[in-house]
């Protein structure tokens, strides 16, 4: 009897411990889990990893780096590329090679079930082996594919500019279903609980069943207060939605510059649409953290690199945050048309505070969207007199480079990140980087300026990839980039970059962060290198 009780208690403890770890590990373990020596698959199943667009995974890929595979088209796949001086990633290709497959800058590869999925501007969705880049299948639509797919229980869901939402068997590429909308689709799906949510340029948000393609509901965008005669009803949706953490509220913006919150059960308003300032939501996306949603808009004014300089000029070096915050908020109050960042309470639609946020991008692009790190901090760009995480220097277009800091979502305050490294990144306003969080690293991606990795603990910067050794009047090999696609080392610094082959097409602009996944115990970074014309998988050496 006593022996039976002991056995029962042992089983109970083991079973209970397993239950706690499976269901409450995020509470039991506050620090990020080690990303080295992964022994299972950790997928990246939709744009920015999840339905809240956190852009975060516990998986990291640490220096030093090499290209495991690079995919230019079905007949041109490079394996295990390293980049000594004078070597080009296209050296093994036939003479006269031209790029024929181009990728939208808004498209982030996704990884699930041992495959990497990416769509191209030729209208084809491709699936390749996640570890080798070998072709698995491809499926042609009748329009360009400008955004990421999403994976749900063996079904791959994506939109095409032919106006249809597609569902394919993710393993074989076999057609399962499609749902027609009234115009092209250039946004990725948000997927949760067997439903995919996609916006179309026809001005409707669609909720479809991922297994069958059946319509759950649709919502036509409209102005508020209601005006049936307004030309801004049924306004195009060109940026992805985001889902609240409880899965009950879908949030998104439309090109009439209204921001919506819908009940995911029936597509009805949770609160009245909010009219925001700006000209577009294109190239950005909302992010959910806790009970807040953060969204940003594209400026309607040119010359944004120079905006605010007089405000920052009037502050001392080493200025305290409360003094800088007051100055920036005063500037925003005097220039309300310059507001570009909004934080809403998801339950009520109220703005609990105004963020002291100046312009952090040039050329009128929507600012790079925030991410959530593995310490559960919302990290974003800030326009500031003094940079701490990034280099505190002038950069192209302005005397003040932006900084990368956390945001207190109770007050809207900036929480400066420390960085003791002597080698810091200095992103330009007109060439900023989209961040992705992997373990204790933040990875920054820019199609023009390459990719970088920064250790969030000690600030160590690793320059990951760049297009050419010599270009744009710089010697990028001397800067320490580990992967250089075109080794034109013998050319002058201010070269025309003629090592890169020509292309039959131009890639579209946009910003998509790096995806990170583990397959069969191997963790890789997956990057859409739009300016180079390839999809690459990067692994630690």
C-alpha positions as CSV (number, residue, x, y, z in Angstrom):
1,X,0.0,0.0,0.0
2,X,2.7,2.5,1.0
3,X,4.8,1.5,-2.0
4,X,1.7,2.2,-4.3
5,X,1.2,5.6,-2.7
6,X,4.9,6.5,-3.2
7,X,4.7,5.4,-6.9
8,X,1.5,7.5,-7.3
9,X,3.2,10.5,-5.7
10,X,6.3,10.2,-8.0
11,X,4.1,10.0,-11.1
12,X,2.0,12.9,-9.9
13,X,5.1,15.1,-9.3
14,X,6.6,14.2,-12.7
15,X,3.3,14.8,-14.5
16,X,2.6,18.0,-12.6
17,X,6.0,19.4,-13.3
18,X,5.7,18.6,-17.0
19,X,2.3,20.4,-17.0
20,X,3.7,23.5,-15.3
21,X,6.7,23.7,-17.7
22,X,4.5,23.2,-20.8
23,X,1.9,25.7,-19.8
24,X,3.6,28.2,-17.5
25,X,7.2,28.3,-18.6
26,X,7.1,32.0,-19.4
27,X,6.2,32.7,-15.8
28,X,8.6,30.2,-14.2
29,X,11.6,31.3,-16.3
30,X,12.0,35.0,-16.7
31,X,15.2,35.0,-18.7
32,X,15.4,33.9,-22.4
33,X,16.0,30.3,-23.0
34,X,19.3,29.4,-24.5
35,X,19.1,29.3,-28.3
36,X,22.2,27.1,-28.8
37,X,21.9,23.4,-29.3
38,X,18.2,23.4,-30.2
39,X,17.0,19.8,-30.5
40,X,13.5,20.4,-31.9
41,X,11.8,22.5,-34.6
42,X,11.0,26.1,-33.8
43,X,9.0,27.5,-36.7
44,X,8.3,31.0,-37.9
45,X,4.8,30.5,-39.2
46,X,3.6,34.0,-40.2
47,X,4.8,37.5,-40.8
48,X,6.7,38.9,-37.8
49,X,6.4,35.4,-36.2
50,X,3.0,35.7,-34.6
51,X,-0.4,37.3,-34.7
52,X,0.7,40.1,-32.4
53,X,3.7,41.0,-34.7
54,X,6.2,40.8,-31.9
55,X,9.0,39.9,-34.3
56,X,10.5,37.7,-31.6
57,X,11.6,34.2,-31.0
58,X,13.8,32.6,-28.3
59,X,16.0,31.1,-31.1
60,X,19.3,33.0,-31.9
61,X,22.0,32.4,-34.4
62,X,25.4,33.6,-33.1
63,X,28.5,34.8,-34.8
64,X,30.5,33.8,-36.9
65,X,28.3,33.5,-40.0
66,X,28.2,31.8,-43.3
67,X,25.6,31.4,-46.1
68,X,24.1,27.9,-45.8
69,X,22.2,28.4,-49.0
70,X,21.2,31.3,-51.3
71,X,18.3,30.9,-53.7
72,X,18.2,33.1,-56.9
73,X,15.8,30.9,-58.9
74,X,15.0,27.2,-59.3
75,X,18.1,26.6,-61.3
76,X,20.5,28.8,-59.4
77,X,21.0,27.8,-55.7
78,X,24.3,28.4,-54.0
79,X,25.4,26.2,-51.1
80,X,27.9,27.0,-48.2
81,X,29.0,30.4,-49.5
82,X,31.9,32.2,-47.8
83,X,33.1,35.4,-49.2
84,X,36.9,35.8,-49.5
85,X,38.2,38.8,-51.5
86,X,37.4,38.6,-55.2
87,X,34.6,36.0,-54.9
88,X,31.0,36.6,-56.0
89,X,28.0,34.6,-55.0
90,X,27.1,34.2,-58.7
91,X,30.5,32.9,-59.8
92,X,29.2,29.4,-60.5
93,X,26.4,30.8,-62.7
94,X,26.5,30.8,-66.5
95,X,28.0,33.7,-68.3
96,X,25.5,36.5,-68.9
97,X,23.3,35.4,-66.0
98,X,20.4,37.8,-65.2
99,X,18.1,37.8,-62.3
100,X,14.6,36.7,-63.4
101,X,12.9,36.2,-60.0
102,X,12.5,39.3,-57.9
103,X,11.1,39.7,-54.4
104,X,9.0,42.4,-52.9
105,X,10.7,44.2,-50.0
106,X,7.6,43.6,-47.9
107,X,7.9,39.8,-48.2
108,X,9.4,38.0,-45.3
109,X,10.0,34.2,-45.7
110,X,8.2,31.9,-43.3
111,X,9.5,28.6,-42.1
112,X,7.3,25.6,-41.0
113,X,7.6,21.8,-41.1
114,X,11.1,21.8,-42.5
115,X,10.3,24.1,-45.5
116,X,10.8,27.8,-46.3
117,X,8.1,29.5,-48.2
118,X,8.4,32.7,-50.2
119,X,6.4,34.4,-52.9
120,X,7.8,36.4,-55.8
121,X,6.7,39.2,-58.1
122,X,6.3,36.7,-60.9
123,X,3.2,35.5,-59.1
124,X,4.8,32.2,-58.0
125,X,4.8,30.8,-54.4
126,X,7.9,28.7,-53.8
127,X,8.7,26.1,-51.2
128,X,12.2,24.9,-50.5
129,X,14.0,22.7,-48.0
130,X,14.7,24.9,-45.0
131,X,18.2,23.4,-44.5
132,X,19.4,23.0,-48.1
133,X,17.4,25.4,-50.2
134,X,16.5,22.6,-52.6
135,X,13.2,23.1,-54.5
136,X,10.2,21.3,-53.1
137,X,7.3,22.7,-55.1
138,X,6.0,25.9,-56.6
139,X,2.5,27.2,-57.4
140,X,1.7,30.0,-59.9
141,X,-1.0,32.6,-59.4
142,X,-2.2,35.2,-61.9
143,X,-0.6,38.2,-60.1
144,X,2.5,39.3,-58.2
145,X,2.9,38.0,-54.6
146,X,4.0,41.0,-52.6
147,X,3.7,39.8,-49.0
148,X,4.4,36.8,-46.8
149,X,2.3,33.6,-46.5
150,X,1.0,32.1,-43.3
151,X,1.0,28.5,-42.2
152,X,-1.8,26.8,-40.2
153,X,-2.1,23.1,-39.5
154,X,-0.6,22.0,-42.8
155,X,-2.2,24.7,-45.0
156,X,-0.3,27.6,-46.5
157,X,-2.4,30.8,-46.9
158,X,-1.5,33.9,-48.8
159,X,-2.8,36.6,-51.0
160,X,-1.9,37.6,-54.6
161,X,-2.3,40.8,-56.6
162,X,-4.7,38.7,-58.8
163,X,-7.2,39.4,-55.9
164,X,-7.5,35.9,-54.5
165,X,-6.7,34.4,-51.2
166,X,-5.1,31.0,-51.7
167,X,-4.9,27.9,-49.5
168,X,-2.4,25.2,-50.5
169,X,-1.3,21.9,-49.0
170,X,1.9,23.1,-47.4
171,X,3.6,19.8,-47.9
172,X,2.9,19.2,-51.6
173,X,1.8,22.6,-52.9
174,X,-1.5,21.1,-54.0
175,X,-4.4,23.5,-54.5
176,X,-7.0,23.3,-51.7
177,X,-9.1,26.4,-52.1
178,X,-9.2,30.1,-53.0
179,X,-11.4,33.0,-52.1
180,X,-11.9,35.9,-54.5
181,X,-11.8,39.5,-53.4
182,X,-12.5,42.6,-55.4
183,X,-8.9,43.8,-55.9
184,X,-5.2,42.9,-55.5
185,X,-3.8,41.8,-52.1
186,X,-0.4,43.0,-50.9
187,X,-0.7,42.2,-47.2
188,X,0.2,39.0,-45.3
189,X,-2.4,37.1,-43.4
190,X,-2.7,37.1,-39.6
191,X,-3.7,33.6,-38.5
192,X,-5.1,32.3,-35.2
193,X,-7.6,29.7,-34.2
194,X,-8.1,28.3,-37.7
195,X,-9.0,31.7,-39.2
196,X,-6.9,33.9,-41.5
197,X,-7.4,37.6,-41.7
198,X,-6.4,39.5,-44.8
199,X,-7.1,43.0,-46.1
200,X,-7.6,43.7,-49.8
201,X,-7.3,46.8,-52.0
202,X,-11.0,46.5,-52.5
203,X,-11.4,48.1,-49.1
204,X,-12.5,45.0,-47.2
205,X,-11.0,42.9,-44.4
206,X,-11.7,39.2,-44.9
207,X,-11.8,36.4,-42.3
208,X,-11.6,33.0,-43.9
209,X,-11.4,29.5,-42.6
210,X,-7.9,28.2,-43.2
211,X,-9.0,24.6,-43.8
212,X,-11.8,25.2,-46.2
213,X,-11.5,28.8,-47.4
214,X,-15.1,29.5,-46.3
215,X,-15.8,33.1,-45.5
216,X,-16.3,33.7,-41.8
217,X,-17.1,37.4,-42.3
218,X,-16.0,40.5,-44.2
219,X,-15.9,44.2,-43.3
220,X,-16.0,47.1,-45.6
221,X,-13.9,50.1,-44.4
222,X,-15.9,53.3,-43.8
223,X,-15.5,56.7,-42.4
224,X,-16.7,57.8,-39.0
225,X,-19.1,59.4,-38.3
226,X,-21.0,57.4,-40.9
227,X,-21.4,59.0,-44.3
228,X,-22.7,56.7,-47.0
229,X,-21.8,59.2,-49.7
230,X,-18.1,59.6,-48.6
231,X,-15.6,58.7,-51.3
232,X,-13.4,57.4,-48.5
233,X,-15.6,54.4,-47.7
234,X,-14.2,51.1,-49.0
235,X,-10.7,52.5,-48.8
236,X,-7.9,50.1,-49.7
237,X,-6.1,48.1,-47.0
238,X,-2.4,47.9,-47.8
239,X,-0.9,47.0,-44.4
240,X,-1.5,43.8,-42.3
241,X,-3.8,43.7,-39.3
242,X,-2.8,42.6,-35.9
243,X,-4.6,40.5,-33.3
244,X,-5.0,41.2,-29.5
245,X,-3.4,38.7,-27.2
246,X,-6.8,37.2,-26.2
247,X,-7.7,36.7,-29.9
248,X,-10.9,38.7,-29.6
249,X,-9.9,42.0,-31.4
250,X,-8.5,42.6,-34.9
251,X,-6.9,46.0,-35.4
252,X,-5.8,47.6,-38.7
253,X,-5.6,50.8,-40.6
254,X,-7.0,51.7,-44.1
255,X,-5.9,54.3,-46.6
256,X,-8.7,56.6,-45.6
257,X,-6.4,57.0,-42.5
258,X,-9.0,55.4,-40.1
259,X,-7.8,52.8,-37.6
260,X,-10.3,50.0,-36.8
261,X,-10.9,47.5,-34.0
262,X,-13.2,44.6,-34.9
263,X,-14.7,41.7,-33.0
264,X,-13.1,38.6,-34.4
265,X,-16.3,36.6,-33.9
266,X,-18.5,38.7,-36.2
267,X,-16.5,41.6,-37.7
268,X,-18.4,44.3,-35.8
269,X,-16.8,47.4,-34.3
270,X,-15.3,47.1,-30.9
271,X,-15.0,50.9,-30.8
272,X,-15.6,53.7,-33.3
273,X,-12.9,54.1,-35.9
274,X,-10.1,56.6,-35.2
275,X,-9.0,59.1,-37.8
276,X,-5.2,59.4,-37.7
277,X,-2.8,61.9,-39.3
278,X,-0.7,60.9,-42.3
279,X,-1.0,59.8,-45.9
280,X,-0.7,56.0,-45.6
281,X,-0.1,52.9,-43.5
282,X,2.0,51.3,-46.3
283,X,5.3,49.7,-45.3
284,X,4.3,49.5,-41.6
285,X,2.2,47.3,-39.4
286,X,0.6,47.5,-35.9
287,X,2.1,45.7,-32.9
288,X,0.3,44.4,-29.9
289,X,1.9,44.2,-26.4
290,X,-0.3,43.5,-23.4
291,X,-3.5,45.6,-23.5
292,X,-2.0,48.2,-26.0
293,X,-1.7,48.4,-29.8
294,X,1.0,50.6,-31.3
295,X,0.7,51.8,-34.9
296,X,2.5,54.3,-37.1
297,X,1.7,56.3,-40.2
298,X,3.5,57.7,-43.2
299,X,4.3,61.4,-43.2
300,X,2.5,63.6,-45.6
301,X,5.4,66.1,-45.6
302,X,8.7,66.0,-47.4
303,X,12.1,66.8,-45.9
304,X,11.6,64.7,-42.8
305,X,15.3,64.2,-42.2
306,X,15.6,67.9,-41.1
307,X,12.4,68.1,-39.0
308,X,13.0,68.7,-35.3
309,X,16.6,69.7,-35.6
310,X,16.0,73.1,-34.2
311,X,14.2,71.5,-31.2
312,X,17.1,69.1,-30.6
313,X,19.6,71.9,-31.1
314,X,18.1,73.7,-28.2
315,X,18.8,70.9,-25.8
316,X,22.1,70.3,-24.0
317,X,24.3,67.2,-24.5
318,X,23.3,64.5,-22.0
319,X,19.9,66.0,-21.6
320,X,17.6,64.2,-19.1
321,X,14.6,62.4,-20.7
322,X,12.0,64.5,-19.0
323,X,13.5,67.7,-20.4
324,X,13.7,66.2,-23.9
325,X,10.2,64.7,-23.7
326,X,8.8,68.1,-22.8
327,X,10.5,69.8,-25.7
328,X,9.4,67.2,-28.3
329,X,5.8,67.1,-26.9
330,X,5.7,71.0,-27.2
331,X,6.8,70.7,-30.8
332,X,4.2,68.1,-31.5
333,X,1.5,70.3,-29.9
334,X,2.6,73.2,-32.1
335,X,2.8,70.9,-35.2
336,X,0.0,68.3,-34.7
337,X,0.3,67.3,-38.4
338,X,3.8,65.8,-37.5
339,X,2.3,63.1,-35.3
340,X,3.2,59.6,-36.6
341,X,3.0,57.2,-33.6
342,X,-0.2,56.2,-31.8
343,X,-0.8,54.0,-28.8
344,X,-4.3,52.8,-28.2
345,X,-5.9,50.9,-25.3
346,X,-7.3,47.8,-27.1
347,X,-10.4,47.5,-24.9
348,X,-11.6,51.1,-25.2
349,X,-9.8,52.8,-28.1
350,X,-8.6,55.5,-25.8
351,X,-5.1,57.0,-26.2
352,X,-3.6,56.8,-22.7
353,X,-0.7,59.2,-23.6
354,X,1.0,60.9,-26.5
355,X,4.4,59.6,-27.3
356,X,7.2,62.1,-27.6
357,X,8.1,60.7,-31.0
358,X,9.7,62.7,-33.8
359,X,10.4,61.5,-37.3
360,X,12.7,58.5,-37.3
361,X,12.7,57.8,-41.1
362,X,13.5,59.7,-44.2
363,X,12.0,59.9,-47.6
364,X,8.5,59.9,-46.0
365,X,8.5,56.1,-45.3
366,X,6.4,54.8,-42.4
367,X,8.7,54.3,-39.5
368,X,10.1,50.8,-38.8
369,X,7.7,48.9,-36.6
370,X,8.5,48.1,-33.0
371,X,9.5,44.6,-31.7
372,X,9.1,42.9,-28.3
373,X,12.2,41.4,-26.9
374,X,12.6,38.3,-24.6
375,X,12.7,40.6,-21.6
376,X,9.2,41.6,-22.6
377,X,10.2,45.2,-23.5
378,X,8.7,47.0,-26.5
379,X,11.7,48.3,-28.5
380,X,11.5,51.0,-31.1
381,X,13.3,53.8,-32.8
382,X,13.4,57.3,-31.2
383,X,14.4,60.7,-32.5
384,X,16.7,62.1,-29.9
385,X,19.5,64.5,-29.1
386,X,21.6,61.8,-27.6
387,X,21.9,58.2,-28.8
388,X,22.9,55.5,-26.3
389,X,22.3,52.1,-27.9
390,X,23.3,53.4,-31.4
391,X,26.2,55.6,-32.2
392,X,25.8,59.2,-30.9
393,X,26.8,60.8,-34.2
394,X,25.5,62.7,-37.2
395,X,24.3,60.7,-40.1
396,X,23.2,61.3,-43.7
397,X,20.4,64.0,-43.7
398,X,20.6,65.1,-40.1
399,X,22.9,66.0,-37.2
400,X,21.1,63.5,-35.0
401,X,20.9,59.8,-35.7
402,X,18.0,58.0,-34.2
403,X,18.4,55.7,-31.2
404,X,16.9,52.3,-30.3
405,X,15.2,52.3,-26.9
406,X,12.3,50.7,-24.9
407,X,9.0,52.3,-24.3
408,X,7.1,52.3,-21.0
409,X,3.6,51.4,-22.0
410,X,2.1,52.8,-18.8
411,X,3.5,56.3,-19.4
412,X,4.9,56.4,-23.0
413,X,8.3,57.3,-21.6
414,X,11.5,56.3,-23.4
415,X,13.7,53.9,-21.4
416,X,17.2,54.2,-22.7
417,X,19.1,51.0,-23.4
418,X,22.7,50.8,-22.3
419,X,25.5,49.8,-24.7
420,X,29.1,49.7,-23.5
421,X,30.5,48.6,-26.9
422,X,32.9,50.9,-28.6
423,X,31.7,49.8,-32.0
424,X,28.1,50.9,-32.5
425,X,25.6,50.9,-35.4
426,X,24.7,54.3,-36.8
427,X,21.6,53.9,-39.0
428,X,20.7,56.7,-41.3
429,X,17.2,58.2,-41.3
430,X,16.7,57.4,-45.0
431,X,18.2,53.9,-44.6
432,X,16.9,52.5,-41.3
433,X,16.8,48.9,-40.4
434,X,13.8,46.6,-39.5
435,X,14.6,44.8,-36.2
436,X,14.0,41.2,-35.3
437,X,14.5,39.6,-31.9
438,X,16.2,36.2,-31.6
439,X,17.1,35.1,-28.1
440,X,19.4,37.8,-26.7
441,X,20.2,39.3,-30.1
442,X,18.5,42.0,-32.1
443,X,19.0,41.6,-35.9
444,X,18.7,44.6,-38.1
445,X,17.9,44.3,-41.8
446,X,18.0,46.8,-44.6
447,X,18.0,45.9,-48.3
448,X,20.5,48.7,-49.1
449,X,22.7,48.7,-46.1
450,X,22.8,45.0,-45.3
451,X,22.1,43.2,-42.0
452,X,23.6,43.4,-38.6
453,X,23.4,41.6,-35.2
454,X,23.7,43.2,-31.8
455,X,24.0,41.4,-28.5
456,X,21.4,43.0,-26.2
457,X,23.5,42.2,-23.1
458,X,26.8,43.7,-24.0
459,X,26.1,45.7,-27.2
460,X,28.6,43.7,-29.3
461,X,28.0,44.5,-33.0
462,X,28.5,42.0,-35.8
463,X,28.3,43.3,-39.3
464,X,26.5,40.4,-41.0
465,X,25.9,40.9,-44.8
466,X,26.4,43.6,-47.3
467,X,26.0,43.8,-51.1
468,X,29.6,44.4,-52.3
469,X,33.0,44.9,-50.9
470,X,33.4,48.3,-52.5
471,X,30.4,50.5,-53.3
472,X,28.7,53.8,-52.3
473,X,32.2,55.2,-51.6
474,X,32.9,52.7,-48.8
475,X,35.2,49.7,-48.2
476,X,32.8,47.4,-46.5
477,X,35.3,44.5,-46.1
478,X,37.4,46.8,-44.1
479,X,34.4,47.5,-41.9
480,X,34.3,43.9,-41.0
481,X,31.3,42.5,-42.8
482,X,31.3,38.7,-42.5
483,X,29.3,38.0,-45.7
484,X,29.9,40.0,-48.9
485,X,27.9,38.9,-51.9
486,X,30.1,40.5,-54.6
487,X,33.9,40.7,-54.0
488,X,34.9,43.7,-56.1
489,X,37.8,44.4,-53.8
490,X,40.1,45.7,-56.5
491,X,37.8,48.5,-57.5
492,X,37.9,52.0,-56.1
493,X,35.7,52.7,-53.1
494,X,33.4,54.9,-55.2
495,X,32.6,52.2,-57.7
496,X,29.5,51.8,-59.8
497,X,29.0,48.3,-58.2
498,X,29.3,46.5,-61.5
499,X,30.0,43.1,-59.9
500,X,26.3,42.7,-59.4
501,X,24.5,41.1,-62.4
502,X,21.7,43.0,-64.1
503,X,18.1,42.1,-63.5
504,X,15.2,41.7,-65.9
505,X,13.0,43.4,-63.3
506,X,13.1,46.0,-60.5
507,X,12.3,44.8,-57.0
508,X,9.6,46.7,-55.1
509,X,10.6,48.6,-52.0
510,X,9.4,47.9,-48.4
511,X,10.7,46.5,-45.2
512,X,10.6,43.0,-43.9
513,X,12.6,41.8,-40.9
514,X,14.7,38.7,-40.7
515,X,12.9,35.4,-39.9
516,X,14.5,32.8,-37.6
517,X,13.8,29.1,-37.2
518,X,15.2,25.9,-36.0
519,X,14.9,22.7,-38.1
520,X,16.2,19.4,-37.0
521,X,18.3,21.1,-34.3
522,X,19.9,23.6,-36.7
523,X,19.0,27.3,-36.2
524,X,19.2,29.7,-39.2
525,X,18.4,33.3,-40.2
526,X,16.3,33.7,-43.3
527,X,16.7,37.0,-45.1
528,X,15.0,38.5,-48.2
529,X,18.0,40.3,-49.7
530,X,15.9,42.3,-52.1
531,X,18.6,44.5,-53.6
532,X,20.8,41.4,-54.3
533,X,17.9,39.4,-55.7
534,X,18.2,36.3,-53.5
535,X,16.7,34.6,-50.5
536,X,19.4,33.5,-48.1
537,X,19.7,31.2,-45.1
538,X,22.5,32.1,-42.7
539,X,24.0,29.8,-40.1
540,X,26.7,30.1,-37.5
541,X,30.0,28.5,-38.4
